[in-house]
Amino acid sequence: MSSSLVTRLPAAVKLGVPLAAALLAAAACGSSSSSSGSAASGGNGYGGAAASSAPAAAGTAAVIETHTGSAGTFLTNGSGRAVYMFAKDPTNQSACSGACAAAWPPVITTGAATVSGGAKASDLGTITRSDGTKQVTYDGHALYYFAGDTSAGQTNGQGIDGFGAKWWLVAPTGSIITTTSGAGQAPGSSPAASKAGWS
């Protein structure tokens, strides 16, 4: 297009092209931020069940404490959700990723993890996962939730053999709990004794 033709175009046309480009750029930015926002709010893959029990806010530190049920005294997070160790994990390492981590979400901390109750601060640590997140460890055991536990006090993952090894609750001493009495039940079918012994 010659410069003489551009000068003869009406002012509205001259303004319209850059304005349209700016509006398209703004629309593209708006759609990408809303899609990332929806992925962040609902992308845990478990129908949102894990979100209320696991640390969610930026800068939130995981709390590991103890509770007592039919399997004995075991570690939980600060909301009372049971945490497990994977028998396949080497000391201070995780062998659980992909589909395994979807079924057994790692206990992640975004600040310094702390203890409460009978848990020992000297046994608490973290490892860095391949995605850069910090997973909480206890006495060298990487800790995980079980997606089948839907409320505090449930131990539906206890003794399950999945992804190549068994999953066990962890005692405050750091030893694994291999008692399966009243544990390993389907979600919602925990025996009354388990609820009665919850403290």
C-alpha positions in Angstrom: 0.0 0.0 0.0 1.5 3.4 -1.0 2.0 6.1 1.6 -0.3 8.4 -0.4 -3.1 5.8 -0.1 -2.6 5.5 3.7 -2.8 9.2 4.2 -6.1 9.3 2.3 -7.7 6.6 4.5 -10.2 7.9 7.1 -8.9 8.3 10.6 -11.3 5.7 11.9 -9.8 3.0 9.7 -6.2 4.1 10.7 -7.2 3.7 14.4 -9.3 0.6 13.9 -6.5 -1.8 12.9 -4.2 -1.2 15.9 -7.3 -1.1 18.2 -8.5 -4.5 16.8 -5.0 -5.9 17.3 -4.9 -4.7 20.9 -8.3 -6.2 21.7 -7.3 -9.5 20.2 -4.2 -9.5 22.4 -6.2 -8.7 25.5 -8.7 -11.4 24.8 -5.9 -14.0 24.3 -4.4 -13.0 27.7 -7.7 -13.2 29.4 -8.5 -16.7 28.2 -5.1 -18.1 29.1 -5.3 -16.7 32.7 -8.8 -18.1 33.2 -7.9 -21.5 32.0 -4.8 -21.7 34.2 -7.0 -20.5 37.1 -9.5 -23.2 36.6 -6.8 -25.8 36.4 -5.3 -24.6 39.6 -8.6 -24.7 41.4 -9.8 -28.1 40.3 -6.8 -30.0 39.0 -6.1 -32.3 41.9 -7.6 -35.3 40.1 -9.5 -36.7 43.1 -12.7 -34.7 42.8 -11.4 -32.1 45.3 -11.3 -34.6 48.2 -7.7 -34.1 48.9 -7.7 -30.3 48.8 -9.1 -29.7 52.2 -6.7 -32.1 54.0 -3.5 -31.2 52.2 -1.6 -27.9 52.5 -3.1 -25.7 49.8 -2.1 -22.1 50.3 1.3 -20.7 49.2 3.7 -20.7 52.1 1.7 -23.2 54.1 3.8 -25.6 56.1 2.7 -29.2 56.6 2.0 -30.3 60.2 2.6 -34.0 61.1 0.9 -35.1 64.3 -0.4 -38.4 65.9 -3.8 -40.0 66.4 -4.9 -43.3 67.7 -7.2 -45.8 66.0 -7.7 -49.5 65.7 -4.3 -49.9 64.1 -2.6 -48.1 67.0 -1.0 -44.7 67.2 0.0 -43.4 63.8 1.0 -40.2 62.0 -1.5 -37.9 60.4 -1.5 -34.4 58.9 -2.8 -31.4 60.9 -6.4 -32.2 59.9 -6.2 -35.8 61.1 -5.8 -37.3 57.7 -3.7 -40.5 57.8 -0.3 -40.5 56.1 1.4 -43.6 54.8 4.8 -44.9 53.7 5.5 -47.0 50.6 7.5 -50.2 51.2 9.1 -49.8 47.7 10.7 -46.4 48.6 14.4 -46.3 49.3 15.3 -44.2 52.4 14.7 -40.5 51.8 13.5 -41.1 48.2 10.2 -41.6 46.4 9.5 -44.4 43.9 5.9 -43.2 43.4 5.0 -40.9 40.5 2.5 -40.6 37.7 -0.6 -42.9 38.3 0.9 -44.0 41.7 1.1 -40.3 42.9 -2.5 -39.8 41.7 -3.7 -42.7 44.0 -1.2 -41.9 46.7 -0.6 -38.1 46.7 2.7 -37.1 48.3 2.5 -35.0 51.5 3.8 -31.7 50.2 5.0 -28.7 52.2 5.6 -25.2 50.9 7.2 -24.0 54.1 9.1 -25.7 57.0 7.1 -28.8 58.1 6.3 -29.0 61.8 5.2 -31.6 64.3 2.5 -31.8 67.0 1.4 -34.4 69.5 3.7 -37.4 69.8 5.5 -36.8 66.5 9.2 -36.1 66.8 10.7 -33.0 65.1 14.1 -34.8 64.9 12.5 -37.4 62.5 10.9 -34.8 60.2 12.6 -33.9 56.9 11.9 -33.3 53.2 13.0 -34.6 49.8 12.7 -32.8 46.5 10.5 -34.5 44.0 11.2 -34.5 40.2 8.7 -31.6 39.8 10.5 -29.5 42.3 8.0 -29.8 45.1 9.1 -30.7 48.7 7.7 -34.0 50.0 7.6 -34.5 53.8 9.6 -37.5 55.2 9.5 -39.0 58.7 12.5 -41.1 59.9 13.5 -41.5 56.2 10.1 -42.6 55.0 8.5 -40.4 52.3 4.9 -39.7 53.4 1.8 -40.0 51.3 -2.0 -39.6 51.6 -4.4 -42.3 50.2 -7.0 -41.0 47.8 -9.5 -43.5 49.2 -9.4 -41.8 52.6 -12.2 -39.2 52.5 -12.2 -38.0 56.1 -10.1 -37.7 59.2 -9.5 -41.0 61.0 -9.9 -43.3 58.0 -7.1 -45.7 57.3 -8.4 -47.4 54.1 -5.0 -47.5 52.6 -3.4 -49.6 55.4 -1.8 -52.8 54.1 -2.9 -52.3 50.4 -0.5 -53.9 47.9 -0.4 -51.5 45.0 2.2 -50.2 42.5 4.6 -52.9 43.4 4.7 -52.9 47.2 2.6 -52.5 50.4 1.5 -49.2 51.9 1.7 -48.8 55.7 0.8 -46.3 58.4 3.8 -44.9 60.3 4.2 -44.9 64.1 5.5 -41.9 66.0 8.7 -43.9 66.6 9.2 -44.0 62.8 8.6 -47.7 62.5 5.9 -49.0 60.2 2.6 -50.4 61.5 1.7 -53.6 59.8 -1.5 -54.3 61.8 -4.4 -54.4 59.4 -7.2 -55.0 62.0 -9.9 -52.4 61.2 -7.8 -50.9 58.4 -7.8 -51.3 54.7 -11.6 -51.1 54.5 -13.4 -49.7 51.5 -14.1 -45.9 51.9 -17.0 -45.4 54.3 -16.9 -48.9 55.7 -14.5 -48.5 58.6 -15.7 -50.4 61.6 -17.2 -48.6 64.5 -14.3 -49.7 66.7 -12.0 -47.5 64.5 -14.2 -44.4 65.1 -14.6 -45.2 68.8 -10.9 -45.5 69.3 -10.2 -42.2 67.4 -8.7 -39.5 69.7 
